Amino acid sequence: MVTGDQRGRTIGFPTANIDLTDPGKLLPGRGVYAVRAMVLEGNFAGKILDGMMNIGTRPTVDGLSERTEIHFFDFSGDLYGSLMRVSLFGHIREERKFSGLDLLRAQLASDQDAALRILSEK
């Protein structure tokens, strides 16, 4: 995990930012996904976390660079420097720009519901 803008926590959806600069990593397309992660090293080694992951440029907040961020459900803790394996279980939606943070927040709540439904079947 790497340090991000810490903007997600201001709208109720804190995220763990993943460094994907290794050219050997294969990434899915931009969008929001239901994910399950296993922490392999760090303070929470062995813990399994469910969440939703966004891959993209974060157009609502004028992001300029590609980012991969995961919001883990029912988790608070420091994952900085942790190594984890992330598995994708379903695509929720394409990345898109919202006209404001309130609409983004409402969409993230809907995305969370969708991710929880997907993960409950796995």
N, C-alpha and C positions, 0 to 999 in steps of 0.2 A: 504494500500500500504506500502511496505517496501523498504528499500534501497537495490539496486542491485549493479552490477559491473559498471554500467553506460557506458557500452561498446556500446550499441545500438545507443546512440546519436553520437558516433564517425563515424558511417557509415550511418547516416541520418535516422535512425529508432529508436528514443528514446522509451523506454518501461516503463510501470508501472509494477512493480514486485508485485505479489500477494502472501501473506502468506497463504499457504494451509496446515499448520501443524495440524489443527484440524482433528482428526481421523474420525470424523463424516461426513466429506465432501466426496462426491462421485465424482470422476474425470473420464473424458473420457480418451481414450488412447493417447499416445504421438503423436504429430503432430501439424499442423497449422489449425486454425479454424477462420471463420468469426464470429464476436461477436458484441453484442450491450450491453452497460452497462448503468445502472442508478446509479448516485452517490447519496447515501442515507444520508451520513453525511460528513461534512467537508466544505471547501471553495466553492465547486461547487455543493452543495446539490441540487438535482432536475435536474441537467444537464444529458442529454442522449448523450452518446458518441458511435460512431461506430468505429470498429477497427478489428485487427486480433490478435489472441492469439496463442502463442507457448507453448506447454507443452512438456518438455523433458529435456535433459541434455546439450543441445547446443554443439554437438560434433565438430563443426567447430572451436570453440574457446576452445576446450579441457575442457568443463565443466564437473565437476565430480558429481555434485548433481542435483537432479530433481528440475526444476524451472518452474514457470508459469509466463509468461510475456505477456503484451498486448501493442501493438503499436496502439494508438488512432489516427485516421485521423483528420487532421485540428484542432489540439488541442495543446496548450502549457499552462502549468500551473502546480502548485504544488499539487499533489494528495497524498502526504505522509500523512499517518494517516487516510485517507478517507475510509469510508465503502461504498462498492458498490455491486450491484446485477448484475452479468454477465450472459447473455443468449447466448447460442451457436446457430448459425443459419445454419452452414454448415461446413463440413470437407473439407479442401483445399488439404492437402497432408500429407504424413507421414514425420516424422523427418528424416533428413539425413545429412551426413557430406559433406561439399564442400571443394574443394582443396585450397580455399583462400577467403578472404573477398570480392573481386570484384565479384566472382561468387555468394557468399551469398547475396550481395547487389542486384544483378540482379534478383535473385530468390525472394527476399523480395518484389521488385517492382512488379513482376509478381503475387505474392501472394496477394499484395494489390489490384491489378486490379481484381483478382478473388473474393476477399472479397467484394469489392464494387459492383460487379455484383450480388452476392448472396444477399447482404443487400438491394439493390435497388428493389428486388422482394418481400421484406417483409414489 
